[in-house]
């Protein structure tokens, strides 16, 4: 049994922390809004997808801290 990189709830929470719509996140990640919706509803989130959204959150945190 392997552990998921990111759950659907964590993915959605990250999007909401970025204050983005599903369409807005999709545009930044280069995927469709439907892909974001599927991930938030429990579709497998690849390591690449999890890393991409985590990088966006980290960049936003750095910006807010003036780094």
Secondary structure by P-SEA (a helix, b strand, c coil): cccccccaaaaaaaaaaacccaaaaaaaacccaaaaaaaaacccccaaaaaaaaaaaaaaaaaaacc
